[in-house]
Amino acid sequence: MKMPLSQQKGFFAQYYLKLRAAGGASCEADIAKLSACGTDDERVAYVDQLAWVRAGDAELQVQREFNGKNATAAAELKERATTAFKQKKWLEAMLLYSRCYVTLPHDKISERAVALANRSATLYHMQKHSECLVDIRRALELEYPKELVYKLYERQARCYMALKDYPRTISAFKKCITASDESTLPADRRSKLHLEAMTMIKMLEKDPRTAKQAAKQQKLKQANAATSTQEQAQTLPHEKEFVSPLVRIDQNAQEGRFARAAADVQVGQELLVERPYVAVLLEKYAQTHCEYCFVRTVVPVACPGCSDVIYCSEQCQQKAAAKYHRFECGLLPVIWRSGASINNHMALRIIASKPLDYFLQLRSSLDEQLSLEQLLSLPKDDFRRVAHLERHQKERPASNFFQYVLMARFLTRCLQAAGYFGGEPQSEQVDAIGGLLLRCLQFIQFNTHEVAELHKYGAEGREKSIFIGGAIYPTLALFNHSCDPGVVRYFRGNTIHINSVRPVEAGLPINENYGPIYTQDKREDRQARLKELYWFECNCDACLENWPLFDQLPRDIIRFRCEAPNNCAAIIEVPPTCNDFMIKCVTCGELTNILKGLKVMQDTEMMTRTAKRLYDTGDYAKALNKFVDLLRIMYEVLAPPFPDFCECQQHLKDCFLNLGNVYNLN
């Protein structure tokens, strides 16, 4: 029996090709008529009524799939994990216990508790004491066998001891003694356990550090009690948001909406910290990173319904379930198998994250013109914050619209299968969401940022930034591009941090980078890539002046800034062998003393060595401060493009990246 198309890998591309073939001679003419449609609703409605499109709908059968939860498969994984544990292959055992836990059906409560307890044992042997404590807590909250609970409390006590948390060590040992009474241990072994635990308790109670720690913990407990759970959740480090008063969003006919400096920006200043409006993790990292916040985790929390994703905490799992995963649960295998891009997945998640009624009520006012002030004052989760982003609908060809309409129809079917429209979907509601999905696909195309993780290959001394997911940041999406950007971006989870990497004078644009950068890519290649991906022509200084690649930057010329009192902005190029200290500017005719600049060049050599040494030893915060000082000093007298300046700027960017998502591979 032939496998249904929707069960084949990459089936959406096959569906598209088959559909085009089925359209026959009228296909191109039918698609061309999309140009006459004025709205996304009209485009979806037009494609819906094409007979050859409707005939192909049977190929796209979408059903939720929950094949990953399997008690038999989980038992096999547990057996393999136990074998690895006995062989002291701790990492292999830990990973297998994790797979066992994620694979177990949600109603297998005691089995899940055992899997977590076993994983905690591997973590203890790996000296991952904090992670071990998390799994012990989770196992105790489930139905872990009472006769074995004493083992968890003993392990908990030894973890706290390793972490030098003596009050909690004492508490855990006391619980171990109590729990051992329900164990099946022989009397002599139980007495030995009691004796060892009591010995540790008495020793720690005499330690003066114990009382100090207990007082500090009590004070912290009282402070936390005075703070609501919601407030605590809002103060998690990866969730804090911040827009610097140095950043002003502006608008004009030539540049559209863009960011400019409201006051002078210095090197290294934090300008923006923003959580994503929507973020989607790549399938490749679905079993290593939290689906909600993108934090890499070794002690994952499983989804109750599927084994397709993991979470770093119960809080992230609950947030994802309440927001979008209740609809995506069971759909992810279909989405991944279809070959839909991460952009397509983001469109679905935008809709899944809000109730149907929300979009139906908002739809009529969606195209109302909003001033920049009105747009920026909208709540952070308001759909209009992203719906009004650039989507180039006037320049979009009919063939592209056709592809996007087909994808919108497929995503709508996914939502239908997930029950988004309720028990009896109304055609008008389904059509409305189809139109909104088409709109989402358009603005996502030009406004998505890749979320990255820095992979460090210790043995090779190599670092590489790896793409782990995609996201839309509504404020950052308003920043324009430059091939010589003034900022660097790095990530903590999927929260983006934007810091300046060179001074920006008040009133000048604060530009980020959309990919092509002048030090690595030739102007014609940058222009071609930007035109292809973002549909615009770059007019930054690096493009207008055709700056050379880093490897081709002249090293026999030093570029000084003219320091004439008439505020001349010209660049004075001087060879290092020049013996004159007073150089005439060919632009303004005034003399500039380059002695200060030459002195800076000498001073920065020693500072650069110090900064690099700090970086190589892993002291990134101190190295960052050194590189900030270097760039500030250089920028006062030197002008890019200049090799030393570029190298220093790259080192500063590397420092920031090391403060974000990092994965060490030995």
C-alpha positions in Angstrom: 0.0 0.0 0.0 1.3 3.4 -1.0 2.3 5.7 1.9 0.1 8.8 2.1 1.8 12.0 1.0 1.5 13.6 4.4 3.5 10.7 5.9 6.5 11.3 3.7 9.4 13.4 4.7 9.4 16.8 3.0 5.8 16.3 1.8 4.9 19.9 1.5 7.3 20.5 -1.4 6.0 17.4 -3.1 2.5 18.6 -2.6 3.3 22.0 -4.2 4.9 20.4 -7.2 2.1 18.0 -7.7 -0.4 20.8 -7.4 1.4 22.9 -10.0 1.4 19.9 -12.4 -2.3 19.3 -11.7 -3.1 22.9 -12.6 -2.1 22.2 -16.2 -2.2 24.9 -18.9 -4.2 27.3 -16.8 -1.9 27.2 -13.8 0.3 30.2 -14.6 -2.6 32.3 -15.7 -4.6 31.5 -12.5 -1.6 32.3 -10.3 -1.0 35.6 -12.1 -4.5 36.8 -11.2 -3.4 37.0 -7.6 -1.9 40.3 -8.5 -5.4 41.8 -8.7 -6.2 40.8 -5.1 -5.9 43.8 -2.8 -5.9 42.0 0.7 -4.7 38.8 2.2 -8.2 37.7 2.8 -8.9 38.1 -0.9 -5.8 36.2 -1.8 -6.7 33.2 0.4 -10.3 33.2 -0.9 -9.2 33.3 -4.5 -6.8 30.4 -4.2 -9.5 28.4 -2.2 -11.9 28.6 -5.1 -9.4 27.2 -7.7 -10.7 23.8 -8.7 -7.2 22.3 -9.2 -6.2 23.5 -5.7 -9.3 22.1 -4.1 -8.7 18.8 -5.8 -5.3 18.5 -4.2 -6.6 19.1 -0.6 -7.0 15.4 -0.1 -3.3 15.0 -0.2 -2.8 17.1 3.0 -4.4 15.0 5.7 -3.3 16.3 9.1 -3.7 14.4 12.3 -2.0 14.8 15.7 0.5 12.1 16.5 1.5 10.9 19.9 3.7 7.9 19.0 6.6 9.0 21.2 5.0 8.1 24.6 5.5 4.4 25.0 5.9 2.4 28.2 7.6 -0.6 26.5 10.1 1.7 24.8 10.8 3.5 28.1 11.4 0.2 29.9 14.0 -0.8 27.2 15.7 2.6 27.6 15.8 2.1 31.4 17.4 -1.3 31.0 20.1 0.2 28.8 20.6 3.1 31.2 21.1 0.7 34.1 23.7 -1.3 32.2 25.6 1.9 31.4 25.3 2.9 35.1 26.8 -0.3 36.3 29.6 0.2 33.9 30.1 3.7 35.4 29.4 5.3 32.0 27.7 8.2 33.8 27.0 10.5 30.9 25.5 7.7 28.7 23.4 6.5 31.7 22.2 10.1 32.4 21.1 10.6 28.7 19.4 7.3 28.6 17.5 7.9 31.8 16.4 11.2 30.4 15.1 9.6 27.3 13.3 7.0 29.4 11.7 9.7 31.5 10.5 11.7 28.4 9.2 8.6 26.7 7.1 7.4 29.7 3.3 8.1 29.4 2.2 10.7 31.9 0.0 8.3 33.9 3.1 6.1 34.7 3.7 8.1 37.8 5.9 5.7 39.9 8.0 4.8 36.8 8.6 8.5 36.1 9.7 8.9 39.7 12.1 6.0 39.5 13.6 7.4 36.2 14.1 10.8 37.9 15.7 9.2 40.9 18.0 7.1 38.8 19.0 10.1 36.8 19.8 12.0 40.0 22.2 9.2 40.9 24.1 9.6 37.6 24.2 13.4 38.2 25.6 12.8 41.6 28.4 10.7 40.3 29.1 13.4 37.6 29.3 15.9 40.5 26.4 17.9 39.1 25.1 18.5 42.6 22.7 21.3 41.8 21.1 19.4 39.0 21.0 16.3 41.2 19.0 18.2 43.8 16.4 19.2 41.2 15.8 15.6 40.1 15.6 14.5 43.8 12.9 17.1 44.4 10.9 16.0 41.4 11.1 12.3 42.3 9.9 13.0 45.8 7.0 15.0 44.5 5.9 11.9 42.5 5.1 8.4 43.8 8.7 7.2 44.6 8.6 3.9 46.5 8.5 4.7 50.3 11.0 1.9 51.1 13.6 3.7 48.9 12.9 7.3 49.9 15.8 7.2 52.4 18.2 6.9 49.5 17.0 10.1 48.0 17.4 12.0 51.3 20.9 10.6 51.9 21.9 11.7 48.3 20.2 15.0 48.9 22.2 15.5 52.1 25.5 14.7 50.4 24.7 17.1 47.6 24.1 19.9 50.0 27.3 19.0 51.8 29.2 19.2 48.6 27.6 22.7 48.0 28.6 23.7 51.6 24.9 24.3 52.5 25.0 23.0 56.1 21.5 23.8 57.4 19.9 21.9 54.5 22.5 19.1 54.9 21.3 18.6 58.5 17.6 18.8 57.4 18.2 16.1 54.7 20.0 13.8 57.0 17.2 14.0 59.6 14.7 13.2 56.9 16.9 10.3 55.8 16.8 8.8 59.4 13.0 9.1 59.5 12.5 7.6 56.0 14.8 4.7 56.8 12.2 3.4 59.3 10.0 2.5 56.3 12.8 0.9 54.4 13.5 -2.8 54.0 17.1 -2.5 55.2 18.4 -5.1 57.6 18.6 -3.8 61.1 22.4 -3.7 61.2 22.6 -1.6 58.0 19.8 0.7 59.2 21.7 1.3 62.5 24.9 2.1 60.5 23.0 4.6 58.4 21.5 6.2 61.5 24.9 6.4 63.2 26.6 8.0 60.1 23.8 10.5 59.7 23.7 11.5 63.4 27.5 11.9 63.4 27.3 14.3 60.5 24.4 16.2 62.1 26.2 16.7 65.4 29.4 17.8 63.6 27.6 20.4 61.4 25.5 21.7 64.3 28.8 22.6 66.1 30.2 24.4 63.0 29.7 28.2 63.4 29.0 28.5 59.7 25.8 26.5 60.1 24.1 29.1 62.3 25.2 32.0 60.0 23.8 30.2 56.9 20.5 29.4 58.7 20.0 33.0 59.6 20.8 34.2 56.1 18.4 31.6 54.6 15.6 32.6 57.0 16.0 36.2 56.1 15.9 35.4 52.4 12.8 33.2 52.9 11.0 36.1 54.6 11.9 38.4 51.7 10.6 35.9 49.1 7.4 35.5 51.1 6.8 39.3 50.7 7.2 39.0 47.0 4.3 37.5 44.9 5.0 34.5 42.7 4.2 36.6 39.7 6.7 39.3 40.7 9.4 36.6 41.2 8.7 35.1 37.8 9.1 38.6 36.2 12.5 39.0 37.8 14.1 35.9 36.3 17.4 37.0 34.7 16.5 35.8 31.2 13.2 37.6 31.3 14.1 41.2 32.3 13.5 43.7 29.5 15.1 47.0 29.0 15.2 49.8 26.4 17.9 52.3 27.0 16.9 56.0 27.0 19.9 56.4 24.6 17.7 54.7 22.0 15.0 56.6 20.1 12.9 55.0 17.4 12.3 57.5 14.6 10.8 57.5 11.1 11.3 59.3 7.8 10.5 58.7 4.1 14.0 57.6 3.2 14.9 55.3 6.0 11.4 54.2 7.2 11.4 53.3 10.9 14.8 53.1 12.5 16.8 53.6 15.7 18.9 56.6 16.4 21.0 57.8 19.4 19.0 60.1 21.7 22.3 61.1 23.3 26.0 60.1 22.7 26.4 56.3 23.0 29.7 55.0 24.4 31.4 51.7 23.6 30.0 48.7 25.5 26.7 50.2 26.7 23.7 48.0 26.9 21.0 49.5 24.6 18.3 46.8 24.5 17.2 43.6 26.3 14.1 42.1 24.7 12.1 38.9 25.0 10.7 37.5 21.8 7.2 38.1 20.6 7.4 34.6 19.2 10.3 32.1 19.2 10.7 28.6 17.7 13.5 26.1 18.4 14.9 24.1 15.6 13.9 20.4 15.6 17.6 19.5 15.9 17.7 20.9 19.4 14.2 19.8 20.6 15.7 17.2 23.0 18.6 19.3 24.4 17.0 22.8 24.9 14.0 24.1 26.6 11.3 24.6 24.0 10.0 27.7 25.8 13.1 29.7 26.8 15.8 27.9 24.7 18.1 27.2 27.7 20.1 24.1 27.3 19.2 21.6 30.1 20.6 18.3 31.4 17.6 17.7 33.7 14.7 18.3 31.4 11.0 18.3 32.3 8.8 16.3 30.0 5.6 17.4 28.3 2.7 15.3 29.7 1.3 14.6 26.2 4.2 14.2 23.8 7.9 13.2 23.8 8.8 15.8 21.0 10.0 18.6 23.3 11.6 19.2 26.7 11.6 22.0 29.2 14.2 23.4 31.7 11.6 23.7 34.5 8.0 23.1 35.5 7.4 26.8 35.1 8.5 26.8 31.4 6.5 23.7 30.7 3.3 25.2 32.2 3.8 28.5 30.4 4.3 26.8 27.0 1.2 24.6 27.6 -1.0 27.6 28.5 0.3 29.7 25.6 0.7 27.5 22.6 1.8 23.9 23.2 -1.7 22.7 24.0 -2.3 23.1 20.2 1.1 22.1 19.0 1.3 19.0 21.1 1.1 16.1 18.7 1.4 18.4 15.7 5.2 18.9 15.8 6.0 15.6 14.0 3.7 16.7 11.2 5.2 20.2 11.0 8.8 18.9 11.1 8.0 16.1 8.6 6.4 18.5 6.2 9.6 20.4 5.6 8.0 23.7 6.7 10.7 26.2 7.6 11.1 27.7 11.1 9.5 30.9 9.7 6.4 28.9 8.8 6.3 27.3 12.3 6.5 30.8 13.8 3.5 31.9 11.9 1.5 29.0 13.3 2.8 29.7 16.9 1.8 33.4 16.7 -1.8 32.3 16.0 -1.8 29.4 18.5 -0.6 31.7 21.3 -3.8 33.8 21.3 -7.5 32.7 21.5 -9.5 32.7 18.3 -11.8 35.5 19.6 -8.8 37.7 20.1 -7.9 37.7 16.4 -11.5 37.9 15.3 -12.1 41.0 17.3 -8.8 42.6 16.3 -9.1 41.8 12.6 -11.3 44.7 11.5 -9.0 47.3 13.0 -5.7 45.6 12.0 -5.0 47.8 9.0 -5.8 51.1 10.7 -2.8 53.5 10.4 -1.0 53.9 13.8 1.5 56.6 14.5 5.0 55.5 15.6 4.1 56.7 19.2 0.9 54.6 19.2 2.7 51.6 17.9 5.4 51.7 20.5 2.9 52.3 23.3 1.0 49.1 22.5 1.3 46.2 25.1 4.3 43.9 24.4 2.0 41.0 23.5 -0.3 43.0 21.2 -0.4 41.3 17.8 -0.2 44.8 16.1 3.3 45.2 17.4 4.4 42.6 14.8 1.5 42.9 12.3 2.7 46.4 11.3 6.3 45.3 10.6 7.5 45.6 7.0 6.2 42.9 4.6 6.7 44.4 1.1 3.3 43.3 0.0 3.3 45.8 -2.9 6.6 44.4 -4.4 5.7 40.7 -3.8 5.1 38.7 -7.1 2.0 36.6 -7.6 4.0 33.4 -7.6 5.4 34.1 -4.1 1.9 35.0 -2.8 0.7 31.6 -4.2 3.3 29.7 -2.3 2.5 31.6 0.9 -1.2 31.1 0.5 -0.7 27.3 0.2 1.5 27.3 3.3 -1.2 29.4 5.2 -3.8 26.9 4.1 -1.7 24.0 5.4 -1.0 25.7 8.8 -4.8 26.4 9.1 -5.4 22.7 8.7 -2.9 22.0 11.4 -4.7 24.4 13.8 -8.0 22.7 12.8 -6.6 19.3 13.6 -5.4 20.6 17.0 -8.9 21.9 17.9 -8.1 25.6 17.7 -11.4 26.4 16.1 -13.4 24.3 18.6 -15.6 21.3 17.8 -17.4 22.7 14.8 -15.2 25.1 12.9 -17.0 27.9 11.0 -15.7 28.5 7.5 -15.6 32.3 8.0 -13.4 31.9 11.0 -11.1 29.4 9.3 -10.8 31.8 6.3 -10.0 34.8 8.6 -7.2 32.9 10.3 -5.9 31.8 6.9 -5.6 35.5 6.0 -3.8 36.3 9.2 -1.4 33.4 8.7 -0.6 34.8 5.2 0.1 38.2 6.8 2.4 36.6 9.4 4.4 34.7 6.8 5.1 37.9 5.0 6.4 40.0 7.9 8.2 37.0 9.4 10.3 36.8 6.2 11.9 40.2 6.8 12.0 40.5 10.6 13.2 37.2 12.0 16.4 36.9 14.0 18.4 33.8 14.4 18.8 32.8 18.0 22.4 31.6 18.6 24.5 29.6 21.0 28.3 29.8 21.1 30.0 26.4 20.7 33.5 26.3 22.2 35.8 23.5 21.0 38.3 23.4 23.9 40.8 21.0 22.4 41.0 23.0 19.2 40.7 26.4 20.8 37.9 27.2 18.3 34.6 29.0 18.8 31.6 29.0 16.5 28.2 30.7 16.8 25.4 28.1 16.1 21.9 28.8 14.9 19.5 27.0 17.3 16.2 28.8 16.6 14.4 31.8 15.3 12.5 34.7 16.9 10.9 38.1 16.3 11.9 41.0 18.6 9.4 43.8 17.8 11.7 46.7 19.0 14.9 45.3 17.5 13.0 44.7 14.2 12.8 48.5 13.8 16.7 48.8 13.8 18.1 49.3 10.3 21.0 47.4 8.8 24.6 48.5 8.3 27.5 46.4 6.9 29.5 48.2 9.7 27.1 47.8 12.6 27.3 49.8 15.8 26.1 47.0 18.0 26.5 43.3 18.7 23.7 41.0 19.7 24.0 37.9 22.0 21.4 35.7 23.7 20.6 34.4 27.1 18.1 31.7 26.4 16.0 33.4 23.7 16.2 36.8 25.3 18.3 39.1 23.1 20.9 41.6 24.4 22.1 44.5 22.3 25.3 46.3 23.2 27.3 49.0 21.4 30.6 48.2 19.9 31.6 51.7 18.9 30.6 55.2 19.9 27.5 56.7 18.2 27.0 60.4 18.3 23.6 61.8 19.3 21.3 62.0 16.4 23.0 59.4 14.3 21.5 56.0 13.4 22.1 53.0 15.7 22.3 50.2 13.1 22.6 46.4 13.6 23.6 43.8 11.0 21.3 41.5 9.0 24.1 39.1 8.0 26.6 40.5 5.5 29.5 42.4 7.0 32.1 44.4 5.2 35.1 42.7 6.9 34.1 39.3 5.5 32.0 39.9 2.3 32.7 41.9 -0.8 30.3 44.8 -1.5 28.7 43.1 -4.6 28.1 39.9 -2.6 26.6 41.9 0.4 24.3 43.9 -1.9 23.2 40.8 -3.8 22.4 38.9 -0.5 20.5 41.8 1.0 18.5 42.3 -2.2 17.6 38.7 -2.3 16.7 38.2 1.4 15.5 41.7 2.4 14.6 43.4 -0.8 16.6 46.6 -0.3 19.8 48.2 -1.4 22.3 49.1 1.4 23.7 52.6 1.5 25.9 52.4 4.6 29.4 54.0 4.6 31.0 50.6 4.0 29.0 50.2 0.8 29.1 53.8 -0.4 32.9 54.0 0.0 33.5 50.3 -0.9 35.6 49.5 2.2 38.0 46.6 1.6 37.7 43.2 3.3 39.6 42.8 6.6 42.4 40.8 4.9 42.8 43.5 2.3 42.8 46.5 4.7 46.1 48.5 4.1 48.5 48.1 7.0 50.9 50.7 5.7 48.5 53.5 6.4 47.1 54.9 9.7 43.8 56.8 9.4 43.7 59.7 11.8 40.7 62.0 12.4 41.2 65.7 11.6 41.2 67.6 14.9 40.9 71.1 13.4 38.8 73.5 15.5 36.4 74.0 12.5 34.8 70.5 13.3 36.2 69.1 10.0 35.1 65.4 9.7 37.8 64.4 7.2 40.2 61.5 7.5 44.0 62.1 7.3 45.9 59.0 6.0 49.5 58.9 7.2 52.1 56.1 6.7 53.7 54.7 9.9 57.1 55.9 8.7 56.0 59.6 8.6 58.4 61.8 10.7 56.2 64.9 10.8 53.9 65.4 13.7 51.9 68.3 12.2 49.9 67.1 9.1 47.8 69.3 6.9 44.3 68.2 6.2 43.6 68.2 2.4 39.9 68.9 3.1 40.0 71.9 5.4 43.6 73.0 5.1 44.2 73.1 8.9 47.1 71.3 10.7 46.5 68.3 12.9 49.0 67.1 15.5 49.2 63.3 15.1 51.6 62.8 18.0 48.7 62.0 20.3 47.5 59.3 17.8 50.9 57.8 17.5 51.1 57.6 21.3 47.7 55.9 21.4 49.0 53.3 19.0 51.9 52.5 21.3 49.8 52.4 24.4 47.2 50.1 22.9 49.7 47.4 22.1 50.2 46.6 25.8 46.5 46.9 26.6 45.7 44.6 23.8 48.1 41.9 25.1 46.5 42.2 28.5 43.0 42.0 27.2 43.8 38.9 25.1 45.4 37.2 28.0 42.3 37.8 30.1 40.1 36.4 27.3 42.3 33.3 26.9 42.0 32.5 30.6 38.2 32.8 30.5 37.9 36.1 32.4 35.5 37.6 29.8 34.1 40.4 32.0 37.5 41.9 32.7 38.6 41.3 29.1 35.5 43.1 27.9 36.3 46.1 30.0 39.8 46.3 28.6 38.5 46.1 25.0 35.9 48.8 25.7 38.7 51.0 27.0 40.8 50.2 23.9 38.1 51.0 21.4 37.2 54.3 23.3 40.8 55.4 23.1 41.3 54.4 19.5 38.0 55.9 18.3 39.1 59.4 19.6 42.0 59.6 17.2 41.6 56.8 14.6 38.9 56.2 12.0 37.6 52.9 10.6 38.2 50.9 8.5 41.5 50.3 10.3 42.9 46.8 11.1 43.7 47.3 14.8 40.3 48.8 15.3 38.5 46.0 13.5 40.4 43.3 15.5 39.6 45.0 18.8 36.0 45.3 17.9 35.8 41.6 17.0 37.4 40.7 20.3 34.8 42.8 22.1 32.0 41.0 20.2 33.5 37.7 21.3 33.5 38.8 24.9 29.8 39.6 24.7 29.0 36.3 23.0 30.7 34.5 25.9 28.3 36.2 28.3 25.4 34.6 26.6 24.4 31.0 25.5 27.6 29.0 25.6 28.1 25.2 25.1 31.6 23.8 25.9 32.6 20.8 23.8 35.8 19.1 24.9 
